[in-house]
Amino acid sequence: MRLDKWLKNSRLIKRRTVANEACDAGRVSANGRAVKASYDVKPGDVLELKFGERITKVKVLSVQEIVGKADAAGMYEEVR
């Protein structure tokens, strides 16, 4: 699944266009390297998102096309 779509489905970013812009601006990295919105997300990937001063680091647990709001947080776990 594309990175921008995964970010939207996991509800880390509200809209896919915003996720796409974040990737293009270099604010999203996967496994330690900057990636584009078309990056293919796989379980086990470690994603780092930069929102201003805040950095969120998550590990991908699952990749699902259709996810309910209650299950979205189960797609990843926060890493310190």
KAVEN-V147494 format. One record per pair of residues at least 4 apart in sequence whose ideal C-beta (glycine too) atoms are under 7 Angstrom apart, sorted by sequence separation. I is the first residue (numbers start at 0). J is the second residue. If there is no record, write none. Layout:
I/J ; I/J
This chain:
0/4 ; 1/5 ; 2/6 ; 3/7 ; 4/8 ; 5/9 ; 13/17 ; 14/18 ; 15/19 ; 16/20 ; 17/21 ; 18/22 ; 19/23 ; 20/24 ; 28/32 ; 34/38 ; 40/44 ; 66/70 ; 0/5 ; 6/11 ; 7/12 ; 12/17 ; 21/26 ; 22/27 ; 28/33 ; 29/34 ; 49/54 ; 50/55 ; 66/71 ; 6/12 ; 12/18 ; 21/27 ; 28/34 ; 7/14 ; 27/34 ; 47/54 ; 48/55 ; 7/15 ; 25/33 ; 66/74 ; 12/21 ; 29/38 ; 47/56 ; 4/15 ; 7/18 ; 45/56 ; 46/57 ; 63/74 ; 3/15 ; 6/18 ; 22/34 ; 22/35 ; 23/36 ; 45/58 ; 46/59 ; 60/73 ; 61/74 ; 22/36 ; 30/44 ; 60/74 ; 3/18 ; 29/44 ; 30/45 ; 44/59 ; 60/75 ; 3/19 ; 43/59 ; 59/75 ; 60/76 ; 19/36 ; 29/46 ; 42/59 ; 58/75 ; 18/36 ; 41/59 ; 42/60 ; 57/75 ; 58/76 ; 3/22 ; 27/46 ; 28/47 ; 40/59 ; 42/61 ; 57/76 ; 2/22 ; 42/62 ; 57/77 ; 58/78 ; 27/48 ; 41/62 ; 56/77 ; 57/78 ; 26/48 ; 40/62 ; 56/78 ; 26/49 ; 2/27 ; 2/34 ; 3/36 ; 45/78 ; 2/36 ; 1/36 ; 5/40 ; 1/37 ; 2/38 ; 11/48 ; 2/40 ; 0/40 ; 8/63 ; 5/62 ; 8/66 ; 10/71 ; 0/62 ; 9/71 ; 8/71 ; 9/74 ; 8/74 ; 9/75
